[in-house]
Each structure stands twice: as C-alpha cells, then as structure tokens.
Amino acid sequence: MAKVALFPGSFDPMTNGHVDVLRAALEIADRVVIAIGVHPQKSPFFTVEERTAMLEDIVATLDPAIRKRVSVMSFGGLLTDAARSSGATVIVRGIRDSSDVDSELRMAAMNAVTAPEIHTVFVAASPMNRHISATLVRQITDMKGDPSAFVPAPVAARLARRGARIGG
Ligand code: PNS
C-alpha cells in the first residue's frame, strides 16, 4: 500500500525551507499531500486560494516523476482529521531551530493522542534555508525589500504583485 505523508502548514507563503521539507517528505513517503491550514480567526497575507495556486505552481516546477506524487489541499479543522481523510499515516513538520522544538513536540504529542496511528516526523531544512521564516518574508515584502532569495520563483512573482522589489 502506498505510504502517504501529510505536510501541513500555513504556507503564507511557502518558502525555500518548506521546499526542503517537501523534498524530505518525498523521500519518506510515496505520496505527499501539502495541506494548508486555514484559521478562521486569523487574517492571512495571502488568501487560501492564492496559497493553493502558488503551491500548485511550485509543484508544477518539480520533475514530472516527482510532481505526480504531490497534491495540494486545504483544511479548516483538526490536523489529524485532515491526515485521516487523506489516508496519511505520517505528518511531516519542519524544525528550524530550538525555538520550534517545544511547540512542535507539544503539537505532536496532542496529535498522537487524537490519532495514535499517525506519527509525526520532524525534518530539518538545509543549513542554507534553515533561518527562513514566512513571517520575515512577509515583513520584507511589506517594507518593499527583495525576498526572492528566500522563496521559490512562483512565490516571488506573487510577492512582487504585493509590493516586493524583486531583483533589487
Ligand atoms: O506553518 P504553521 O503556521 O506552523 O502551521 C500550523 C498548522 C496549520 C499545522 C497548525 O495550526 C494546525 O495543525 N492547525 C490545525 C488545528 C489543530 O489540529 N489543532 C490541534 C493541534 S494540537
């Protein structure tokens, strides 16, 4: 049976660090479902439709043999419900540094109680990309800077429309 991994996040927007985690997830599982978590009480930088479109554009840039193993969805409820409905047995989360560890372990422990059959696997982004955060990418964009070193090209194009000065 094909092993399915759910790769959840806000992806507001997806960064090069997220791409590293996606590549690691593809090493672990046969299929990877990128799942955009939608928080009704939060106002995101990009709408869920925009984030879905960007993720699909990023997936389209992957090698065809890899691309067909990746899908994109959004969810508004519990992560474990999204994992179960996707047929995932693994949840993949990226860890940047020690500041991520406590909250990620807490979330994994809660999810292990609600869905004991699903395991959370932690992946480190590459050293080159480990410092990147979507929050800082949004801040650079708001301040008319150039965040293109930190994000895949389809995201850079969208950020340009939101005021980022791509290419200096
Ligand atoms: O990229 P982010 O913002 O760290 O992603 C957070 C996300 C979407 C994975 C997280 O908010 C989440 O799991 N939301 C679903 C709600 C849920 O299941 N809550 C209980 C977890 S203990």
Boltz pocket constraint, residues with backbone or C-beta under 6 A from the ligand:
constraints:
  - pocket:
      binder: B
      contacts: [[A, 8], [A, 9], [A, 10], [A, 11], [A, 35], [A, 36], [A, 37], [A, 38], [A, 77], [A, 78], [A, 79], [A, 80], [A, 106], [A, 107], [A, 108], [A, 110], [A, 111]]
      max_distance: 6.0
